[in-house]
């Protein structure tokens, strides 16, 4: 079979879309799920934790595996795990099994994140940031569309499991579509790489800075996804419907930011994108959390998503350009640190909110945003001084 860049690209877009509808499936169905599984809020929250844990623990392995055997089979494994996780959670009523299948879905999330990103780097080596931003835009679209579909279905029926089955069916169709594609395969793919060869990755100052950006962005973004509804309801005093709508505004900004960055990142340069995005995100989140006029708060959230959107794909584009023969491994490392941020920062925000109130808890996100600006400025200065970074952007 001949490699078709267009068809493979569409498959990658579909895989990212599948991640988006999977990670947002718990929100609309949580009340029904808790009733059928007979668990409380604290236990139900473990579903998200186990999904993040599966993503974090095996994502580096998935990255290295894609360097060994090619990214196609790792992407297939990822979409199959996402579909399997959805089927398992939607079919059972024993909570330990639900956690197990959430973990399986998390493995799928990490596998797709890593191998699909590596595929885009292979397909578009000269426009890596643009290609990755466009692919991750479909993740944001999935985050928007998923809850809308779930809400529509639940307005007609209380049989919540059908949502999991529909999403799983989408996953299986995507898996089969990918299976019939011939992915690009580097000449060195399949050859064994000595463990010491990865030492240069772990000792690179720039890699650590990129990992820090991923940790801070993901932690802040997941905190917004986790706590913004409660903040807008308890602090801003918006009705439940409008409070929920603000999260859609954030995710819409995320999608638009990735779309815009896909068109301008090559002209701006990847280092400048990282700096401007982190700086814009810090300014926007300050507006959202410290402004007392509600329309500006909502606008600030939208722009926070807009500026945050380009950080994840652009950081991967920089890392993949630095180590072109280890794209899977470097992507796995960066995605792992993003998953770690998504596990820890929302929990820290929750602890602060318990201690001093959700208002101050959310305002603590400004600390992480300022740290992100510092890391972004450091990357900009470090990469501009280095002529051997492996990518000229």
Protein Blocks (a to p, Z undefined) as FASTA:
>chain_A
ZZdfklmmmmmmmmmmmmmmmmmmmmmmmmmmmmmnopafklmmmmmmmmmmmmmmmmmm
mmmmmmmnopklmmmmmmmmmmmmmmmmmmmccfklmmmmmmmmmmmmmmmmmmmmmmmm
mmmmmlmmmmmmmmmmmmmmmmmmmmmmmmmmmmmpcclklmmmmmmmmmmmmmmmmmmp
ccdddfkgoiacdfklmmmmmmpmklmmmmmmmmmmmmmmmmmmmmmmmmmmmmnopafk
lmmmmmmmmmmmmmmmmmmmmmmmmmnopklmmmmmmmmmmmmmmmmmmpcbfklmmmmm
mmmmmmmmmmmmmmmmmmmmmmmmlmmmmmmmmmmmmmmmmmmmmmmmmmmmmmnojklm
mmmmmmmmmmmmmmmmmmmmmmmmpcklopaZZ
